[in-house]
Amino acid sequence: MSSRTPRWVEDAQQQLRMPDVQLLVATGLDEVRSAFARREIVREIFLASDKTTVHLKDFASGPDGFLPFVRSVLAGLADYQF
């Protein structure tokens, strides 16, 4: 994670103990564009697997809702056959 990554995202990443899971955070349009500047990588991932998933968290739950959101997504994918 970069030095600009909010501390709560770094904390969530550590608490998840899943180094293969990448969390991207964007709080504005420019940051969203920056996150998706890797679209060629994303495109290749989608082309390589028809089981790839992408999830977007709502704004309203704020930073406190981030870790529960990520945990819920991961729990929901637990039975998903990749």
C-alpha positions in Angstrom: 0.0 0.0 0.0 1.2 3.5 -0.7 2.0 6.2 1.9 -1.3 7.8 0.8 -3.4 4.8 1.7 -5.7 5.6 4.7 -4.6 3.9 7.9 -8.0 2.1 8.2 -7.3 0.4 4.9 -3.9 -0.8 6.0 -5.4 -2.0 9.3 -8.1 -3.9 7.4 -5.4 -5.5 5.2 -3.5 -6.6 8.2 -6.5 -8.0 10.0 -7.6 -10.0 7.0 -4.3 -11.8 7.0 -4.8 -12.5 3.3 -1.8 -11.1 1.4 -3.1 -12.2 -2.0 -6.2 -10.0 -1.6 -5.6 -6.5 -3.0 -7.7 -3.6 -1.7 -8.0 -0.5 -3.8 -9.4 2.6 -2.3 -10.7 5.7 -4.1 -12.5 8.6 -2.6 -12.9 10.7 -5.7 -13.0 10.5 -9.4 -9.3 11.1 -9.9 -8.5 8.3 -7.5 -10.9 6.0 -9.2 -9.3 6.7 -12.5 -5.9 6.1 -11.0 -7.0 2.8 -9.5 -8.4 1.7 -12.9 -5.4 3.0 -14.8 -4.3 -0.7 -14.3 -7.3 -1.6 -16.6 -5.0 -3.6 -18.9 -4.1 -5.8 -16.0 -7.8 -6.0 -15.0 -8.7 -6.8 -18.6 -6.2 -9.6 -18.7 -7.5 -11.0 -15.4 -11.0 -11.0 -16.7 -9.9 -12.7 -19.9 -8.0 -15.3 -18.0 -10.9 -16.3 -15.8 -14.6 -16.1 -16.1 -14.9 -16.4 -12.3 -13.3 -13.1 -11.4 -15.3 -10.8 -9.2 -15.2 -7.0 -8.5 -16.9 -5.4 -5.5 -17.6 -1.8 -4.7 -18.4 -0.6 -1.2 -21.0 2.1 -0.5 -19.9 5.6 0.6 -22.5 5.9 3.4 -21.0 3.3 5.8 -17.7 5.2 5.8 -14.3 3.9 7.0 -15.9 2.0 9.8 -17.9 -0.1 7.3 -14.8 -1.0 5.3 -13.6 -4.1 7.1 -17.0 -5.6 7.7 -17.7 -5.1 3.9 -14.5 -6.8 2.9 -15.1 -9.7 5.3 -18.7 -10.1 4.0 -17.5 -10.2 0.4 -14.8 -12.8 1.3 -17.3 -14.8 3.4 -19.8 -14.7 0.5 -17.1 -16.0 -1.8 -16.0 -18.8 0.5 -18.2 -21.4 -1.3 -17.6 -19.9 -4.7 -15.8 -22.3 -7.0 -12.9 -20.4 -8.7 
